[in-house]
Amino acid sequence: MLIIREVFTAKPGQASKLAKLFKKAFVSDPTARVMTDMVGDYNTVVVEVQSPSLTAFEKQMEEYKSGKPDPTMDPQTMEEMSKYIEMYLTGRREIYQVVE
């Protein structure tokens, strides 16, 4: 099992908007969590999801990059998500393996 975290530093005034947008976008994924900073770097928004394997995650990323619409996502939310890159300054991905 993998935990994947997408960590964003939002532009000033955009963190709560970005977090709300991600919450709407990931509503169909029961493993997804959207978090914002309480301590540490200001304007941090984190989206955390689970994946059974790196292969499964890579497949999901290929589908995302292909531009195919996500059948589980509301069309209005998809339109809003197309502009999410305007809401952040920088980001990174963290992938952790769960030790069982």
Protein Blocks (a to p, Z undefined) as FASTA:
>chain_A
ZZddddddddehilmmmmmmmmmmmmmpmkbccdddfbdcehiacdddddfbfklmmmmm
mmmmnopacfkbcfklmmmmmmmmmmpfbdcdddddddZZ
